[in-house]
Amino acid sequence: MNVEVIKSFLHQIPLFRELSDEELDAIVNITQLRKYRQRMLVFMQGDPLDRVFFIHSGKLKIYKTDLNGKEQIVSILQNGEMFPHVGFFRQGTFPAHAEIIEDANLFVISIKDFEKMLLQYPDVSIKLFRVMGEKIIDLQNQLEEKILHNTYEQIILLLIRLGKKHGVIAEGGFVQLTTQFTNRELANMIGSTRETINRTLNQFKKNNMLKENEQGFLIHVEKLKEELF
């Protein structure tokens, strides 16, 4: 891929947006492009944590598995996002699995190379802390949803959150989710069961809070919010 294309892409990422041309050039020099097909694993939970990734195109899911093999989806990531965020702050192993949902092009940076670059351009560290702060707040919000709300409300909050991150405005007050999610995947995001998701989504459909087409789910955010009060 053309160096200028890589540079232009990196400049759009919040972590690198305010960097100078010289600083961006230093990052481009340590960046590699890798291509992945759907269902490929980028890394597995327990692999050595020695690199971080930036999504140029495609989508993937980050998930954990317990001793019984049960899957818990941590997040769905798409264009412009970085993962894993802990990569720059800890040594050891990847804390989760990363699996490709849609064919993806990923930019990869070795942590050792990035650490050397930070010594040369320390301003990047400050920007990295800001991005990490936003991620921590998001995870705190998800934890609060789990603690303070019942399963019905958690499903509503999950759909609203997915609508913000993966949705585009559609007709009639609906938001079209641009990423398709199976009921099992939705269940795995909140630690519920597929049967509970099925039953709840059917209820939403009857009440015209949710519809489904070839592209996936359409959600009526305002009607869903009304169910929380």
Secondary structure, DSSP 8 states (H G I E B T S, - for coil): --HHHHHHHHHHSTTTTT--HHHHHHHHTTEEEEEE-TT-EEE-TTSB--EEEEEEEEEEEEEEE-TT--EEEEEEE-TT-EE-GGGGT--SB-SSEEEEEEEEEEEEEEHHHHHHHHHH-THHHHHHHHHHHHHHHHHHHHHHHHHHS-HHHHHHHHHHHHHHHHEEE-GGG-EEESS---HHHHHHHHT--HHHHHHHHHHHHHTTSEEEETTEEEE-HHHHHHTT-
